[in-house]
Amino acid sequence: MNRHVQLAICVVGIYFSFLYWAYLQEKLTSSNYSNSSIDPAYFKSPLIIHIIQSLFSIIIGTIYITTIGDYKPLLNNFSKSFFNLYIISISQTISSPLSYSSLNYVDYLLFLLTKSCKLIPVMLVHYILFGTKYKKSKYLVALIITIGVSIFTIATSSSKSNKHNNNGNNDQIYGFILLIASLLLDGFTNSAQDIMLKKDNSINGGCLMVGLNICTFFNLLIYTLTFTDQFNYIKTFVLNNGYAVIYDLLKFALCGAIGQIFIFITLEKFSSVVLITVTVTRKMLSMAISVILFGHSLNLSQWFGIILVFAGIGLESALKIFKPKQKDKVL
């Protein structure tokens, strides 16, 4: 299949899956699930969210690799790949709960802003840990997209603040620190996945997805059962407030699992920088949907931010279309 067609299919899959996933993410972390008009009930269990997401990703990913028959290389070389998978899974295991926890302290738009700036830490980690060198145009594209995302979100005047974020500036600083830590871990995770797919012939995108989610699932499950009371928390939450949060959790996990298939195919066939470019623009659309559905407002500065982001993506596409056809070790 033509590479442009492959990329187009992956982009459509990522957009459709994760736009609804992002809507459910904000709903899960900011909606009042209480059956009472007096006492609000906000769901605060990031570990449970991530455990369910990992479980669904294992199931959907296994169906995918079994269907296309891409699991045999991993089974034959599992001991060789396991150590690398487990190291990456530790970073992934820590990162996701940190980012979900930050939503208790910062609003969703700031969350999306910070998570949308992955291009720079991914390229930075690639350069520092793996010695990858990029063309200057890559840095220019990363800078334009990041500035555009920053302008879009900073310029947002939210008419509906996070209802459970009333703990003052100290809590906001703490939430931002959690986000930065999560972003740096994401940079390592994406870069390490990229290198593993390029250098380990025994693994492909689907197997990487399943392997990482198996490791992450058991890491989180052991930690949650040993050191937290979150399973009792969700049981009590559902008994007091009904099953609406469970339905949202299941839909959220299913969308995330399907989206992950397209993410890992993109990572395998292209690179982490291409993937981050796609996911950043998806986050821009998620922010626009958040503004519309959750009572935020758009202004001229935000439109300028949107134009900058898509200008960056357009520049990246133009550079790929018109670049000389020659082998180059610089990405």
Sequence and secondary structure as in RCSB ss.txt:
>XXXX:A:sequence
MNRHVQLAICVVGIYFSFLYWAYLQEKLTSSNYSNSSIDPAYFKSPLIIHIIQSLFSIIIGTIYITTIGDYKPLL
NNFSKSFFNLYIISISQTISSPLSYSSLNYVDYLLFLLTKSCKLIPVMLVHYILFGTKYKKSKYLVALIITIGVS
IFTIATSSSKSNKHNNNGNNDQIYGFILLIASLLLDGFTNSAQDIMLKKDNSINGGCLMVGLNICTFFNLLIYTL
TFTDQFNYIKTFVLNNGYAVIYDLLKFALCGAIGQIFIFITLEKFSSVVLITVTVTRKMLSMAISVILFGHSLNL
SQWFGIILVFAGIGLESALKIFKPKQKDKVL
>XXXX:A:secstr
  HHHHHHHHHHHHHHHHHHHHHHHHHHHH    SSSSS      HHHHHHHHHHHHHHHHHHHHHHHT  HHHH
HTHHHHHHHHHHHHHHHHHHHHHHHHHTTTS HHHHHHHHTT HHHHHHHHHHHH     HHHHHHHHHHHHHHH
HHHHT   SS  TT  S HHHHHHHHHHHHHHHHHHHHHHHHHHHHHHH TT  HHHHHHHHHHHHHHHHHHHHH
HH  HHHHHHHHHHHH SHHHHHHHHHHHHHHHHHHHHHHHHHHS HHHHHHHHHHHHHHHHHHHHHHTT    H
HHHHHHHHHHHHHHHHHHHHHHS S   S  
